Amino acid sequence: MKNMRIVFMGTPAFAVPSLKAVYDQGYDIAAVVTQPDKERGRGKRISFSPVKECAEALKIPVLQPSTMHDETILAQLRNLRPEVIIVIAYGKILPKKVLDIPPFGCLNIHGSLLPKYRGAAPIQRAIYEGAQTSGITIMMLDEGMDTGKILKKCEISLDVKETTGTLFEKLSKIGSQALVEVLHDLKNYEAHAVAQCHAEATYADKITKEMAEINWADEAAHIECLIRAFDPQPGAYCMYQGKRLKIWKADVVSGGDGIPGTILEVTKQYFTVQTGSNALQIYEVQPESRKRLAAAQFLQGCVLIPGQVLQR
C-alpha cells in the first residue's frame, strides 16, 4: 500500500527512526504532528522536538497544536485526508474524534510486549524491574490506555547491563522495521488483529526525578537495576558532602552486615558500598555540576574512607 497517505504523530527521539523509515519507503506523509516547542535553560532558548527537527530536514509540514480537542486542528487533520495515522510517543491521548478520521485507523508503536507495561514508561520499567526480555507492540489505538488490538509483536532478550538508553535505541530500530512490514500489508494485519487479555495487563507509570534517589537499605540487585533504569535520564543519585553524586555503573558483590550506605572498600579503580543485602562496587559516577567520569578519576580528587556512610 505504497500510495497510502499518512499523518505521523510523535515527539521524542524514539519516534525518529520510524518517521525516517516511512519516508524512505516513499509513503505520502501529508504532515507531522508533534508537541509545541519548549523553552529550556536559563536563557530560555527555544527547543524543537527531535521529530520536528527530522520532519523539517525532510521538508514535511509540521503541526504543533497545544490540544487535540480544538476544532481547528481537527479540521486541519480532516482536510489532510490521511488514510492512516501513525502515533509513536506523541505525548497525549488522542480523542475519539481524531481516532475516527483515518479509514485504516491509528497505528501505535509501544515499547513493550503488551499487555505488559502499558503506560508512559514501559522501557524504564522493564529495566527497573529486572526483566529479561522486552520488545515492541504495534497496535490499533482505541480510547483506552494502550488497550487496542495487536497487529504485531517483536521480542528481544536484554543484555545483563542493558540501560534505558541502549534499550531505547534497540526498540526504536526494531519498531521502525516492524512498522514498515505492517504498512506494506496493512489490510491483512488489521484483518488478523488480536485483542489483548486485559486481565494480564501491568502498568508503567511515568518516571519521576524523586524515584532516582538511591535508598542504600534496598537490595544491591535492585539498586543496580535502578541505576541502569535511570541511565541516561535523570540519573540515580545519593548525597555526598551535601551534594548529589550520580552513580552510573556498578556491580553487585558480596557485602557485610553493616549500616547500609557504609563504604566498605576503596581502591584506585572503584569503591564499594554496603546495601540492605550485599554491596555495590561502583565504577562510574558524576559529581554535581560535573561530567560523568570513571570512579578512578573521581577518587583522585576526593578522599573516601572505609567506614564513611553515604547519605540516602
N, C-alpha and C positions, 0 to 999 in steps of 0.2 A: 504494500500500500504506500508506495513511494510518493504518490501525489497528495497524500494526506496533509491537510492544513492544520497547523499546531500552534497553540499558545503554550509557552513554557513559563512555569512559576517556580521560583527558587530564590534563595538569598545567599547562603554561605558557600564556602569552597567545596563542600561535599557535593553540591549540585553541578559544579562547573564541568567535570568530565562528561556528564550526561548531556549537557547543553552542546558541548563540542561534538559529541558523538552523533547526536541528532542532526546537527548542522552538516557535519562531514558526510552523512548519508544522503544529503540532498533534499531533506524534507523542507516543506514550505513553512517556515517559522514566522507566523504573522506578527508576533510580538513577544517580548519577555516581560513578565510582571515580577517585581522584586520590592523589597521593603524600602521605605524612604531613606534618603541619605541621613547620616548622623554626624553630629559634632563630636570630635574626640580631642582629648588632651587639653592642656591649659590654654593653648592658642585657639581652641575651638575650630580646628581645621575640619572641613567637610570631608567625610569619608564615604566612599561608594562601597556597596556590597560587592563581593567577588563576582557574583552573577552579573551585576550591572557592568562591571569592568569588562567581562568576557563578551557580553552582548554588544557593547559599544565597539569593541575591537572587531567583532564580526559584522558590524553595521546593521544590527537588528533593532527595531524600535523598542523603546523601554517605557513601561508604565510603572508608576510608583504611588499607588493610592494609599492613603492613610487608613482606609477601611474598605472592606469588600461588600459593605451593606449599602453604599451610596448608589443612587440610581445612575449617576454619571458614569462610574466605572462599569456598572452592569450594562449600560447602553454601549459603551466602548467595546466590551467583550462580545456582545451580541453582534455588533457591526463587523467585527473581525471574522465572524463565521468560522470559528475553529471546529474541526471535526473531532478533535480530542484535545484535552488539556493535560499537560504533564506537570505534576506537582512534586517537588523534591525539597523538603526542608524550607518551605516558603515562610513559615513563621506564624501563620494564622489559620484557624479552622475556616474552611470555606462554607458559606451558607448554601442552602438548597438551590437558591436562585442561580448561583454560579455552577453548581454541580449539574444542573439541568440544561445548561447551554449547549455543550457539545453532544452530538448524536452518539458518539462512541464513549462518552463519559470522561471521567477524570482519572488518570493513572497516577499512582504514587509509588515511589521507591522508599521503603522504610528500612532502617539499618538494624534489623533483627529478623529472626525467624518467627514470624507471627504464628500464633497469638502471644508468644513470649515477648516481654519487654515492649508493650505498647507505651506510647507516650513520648515525651520530649527528649529523653537522654538514653536511648537504648544502647548505644555503643559504650558510653561511660559505665553504665550499669553492668554490662557484661564483664568488663574488666574488673570493676569494683567487687563483684560477687564471685570472681574467680572462675568464670565459665571457661570450658574447654573448647567450645565451638561457638560460632556466630554465623552471620550471613546477612543476606538481603531478601526482602519480600517485595514483589511487585503486585499491587492490589488495585482494585477499583475503589475509589473513595466513595463513602457514604456520609451520612450526617454524624456518625459516631467518631470516637477517638481511635483510629486505626482498626476499625471493625469490619472493613469491606471485604468482598470476596477476593480470594487469592488467585492470581494468574500464574505466578512463577516464584520459586524459591531457589536460592543458591547458597549452599552451606560451605564453610571453611573451618579448618582447625586453627586454633590460636597458638601462637608461639608462647613459650614459657615466660618470656619477658615482653609480651605484647603490651603496648601502651595505647591509650586512646588515639594518639596521633598516628601511629602506624596502622591501627585498625581502620581509622577514617580513610586513609589513603587506599587501603586494600578494598574496602567495601564500596568506595566511590567508583573505583575502576570496574569492579565486578558488576556493580549496579548499572553502569553505563553500557556495558556489553550485553547484559540481560535485557535492558530496555530496548536496544536495537533489535534483538531477536523477537521480542514481543510485538514491536511495531510492524515488523515485516509480515507477521501473520496474526494481526490483532483480532480479526473476526473469530479465528479458530481458538485462540487463547480465551477470549471472552465467552465463547460457547462452552468451554470446559472449566470455567472458573469454579473454585471450590469455596464453600462457606467456611468461615472459621469456627472452631469449637470455643465458644466464649467461656466455658467452664474451665478451660486450661489457660486462660489469659493471666499474664502478670503485667505489672506496670513499672515504668521507668520514669519517675518524676524528674522535674528539672533539677539540675545540679546547682547548688549554691556555693558561694565562697566560704560560708561558715562550715560547710561539710569538709573543707580541705584541711582543717586543723587536726593535727595528729594527736590522738589520745594514746600515750605510751602504755596505758593499762590494757589496751586491746592486745590480741594475739599478734605476734610478729607477722604471720602469714597474712592476716587481714590488713595490717598497716602497709605491707609491701604491695598488696593489691590496690590499696588506696593511693599509694604513690604513683603507680602506673595509670590508674584511672584518671588522675588529675594532671597528667602529662599529655599535652603541653599547657593546658589551662585548667584551673588557675594556679596549680602547683601546690602539693601537700607541704605543710609547714609546721614547725614548732617555734618556740621562743628561745632565743639565746642572747643573754646580756641585754634583755629588754627589747630586742628587735626580732623580726621574723627571719627564720632560717628555713628556706625551702629545701626539701630533700627530693632528689631526682632519681637516684639509683641506689638500690640496697639489696642485700641478700639475707635470707633467713638463716640464722646459725643457732647453735645451742647457747642457752643463757644460764643464768643462775637463779637465785630466789630473792634477789634484792629489790629495791624500790623501782618500779617502772620509770624509765627516763634516766636511770643512772648510767653514766659512761663506764663501760667495763674495761675497755682496751683502747689504746691509741697507738697507731703505728705511723710510719711515714706515708702509707698509702690509703689508710681508712681508719675509721673509728667505729666502735661497737657500742650499741645502746641496748640496755635491758628493756624488755617489754613485759606485758602481762603473762606471756607464755613464750619462751625462747627469746632470741635477741635479733637485732638488725645490724648487719655490717654495712656501713654507709660509704659509698664510693663517689657520689657526685652531689654537690649542694649549690645553693645560691644565697649568699648573704643579702640582706635587704639593700635595695638600690644598687646592686651589682649584677654582673652577668653570671650565668651558670659556669661552674668550674669544678675540676676534679677535687676530691677531698684532699689529695696530696698537696694541691696548691693552697687550699683553704687552711690546712694545718701548718703551712709555712708562716702564715700571718697571724695566727692566734694560738693560744695555749689552752688545750683541752687536757684535763687531768682525770684519770680514773677515779671514780667516786663522786665527781660532779653530777648534779641532777639537772637535766634539761626540763624546762617547763613544758606543760601541755600546750 
